[in-house]
Amino acid sequence: MIERVPVWAGVSEGWGVSPYRGCAHACVGCGARSGHGRLGLDAGRDFETRVVVRPNVVVRLRAELARWGGEPVAVGVSGDVYQVAERTYRLMPGVVAALAEAGVPFTVYTKSPLVLRDAGVLAEAGASVAVSIAFVDERIRRGVEPGAVGAQARLELVSALVEAGVACRVRMGPVLPLLSDAADQLGATVRRIAAAGAVAVEPVVLRLPPGTREWYLEWLGGAHPELVGRYEELYDRSGLPSAGYEERIVGQIGQLCRAYGLACGAGVAERREPRFGQLALV
Ligand code: SF4
């Protein structure tokens, strides 16, 4: 149940747990799309409409945590853990309780205001929540994140989480080359994140691993055909943007963070000693 986090995810934790595979938020550039291929489903519409639920996640997670070494865990790498299915299945309170009782540091990754339902248990557990807000332009959001709530609702979510005492940072990603990376766009986004009360911003540039690449470029070819060639020049075969481009964008966001008094980066959690001792051998 606890799995290695692939490099495309761009998160600081090396391990992750995902109650859902696939995501109704349907972000065009979602790096988790290729995981659906391994389930015999496609990385395009199937990823968005055929969400695989793991109803036994809590039982299996508890069993693995009994032998866990204490490394930090990312929650929700293969699909947003507070997408609409969570209203029905309510898996997250059990996941949070299991990780908290094991004393494992963890970050919940989401774009959904449903996380507020669990704000009390998340605060009590000392969990981190990373809310993704890559840009504040609604026209862009409607095109590339059609199933997620808009930036204003996510900014209000950040304020509410901070108010509820949850350790909350904004994952400013994915920054979309040539679409949401202009200096004024980055500046407006960081300014509004700061105004929402966030204390830290983690810059993330779009990655296009196989599965995501085909889907994203197909969308780009329809919406912005003049940019397809520029993306093909910018990204290598593994789906990483050129190092120079990524450094420039991360540097610009870092400067903006300093100007607005925000920390910049994920703030990697320390490994903790496991609360359950290793199982005794008899
Ligand atoms: S919310 Fe996250 S997991 Fe869901 S589609 Fe968007 S990027 Fe992927």
Boltz pocket constraint, residues with backbone or C-beta under 6 A from the ligand:
constraints:
  - pocket:
      binder: B
      contacts: [[A, 22], [A, 23], [A, 24], [A, 25], [A, 26], [A, 27], [A, 29], [A, 30], [A, 31], [A, 32], [A, 76], [A, 77], [A, 78], [A, 79], [A, 80], [A, 110], [A, 111], [A, 148]]
      max_distance: 6.0
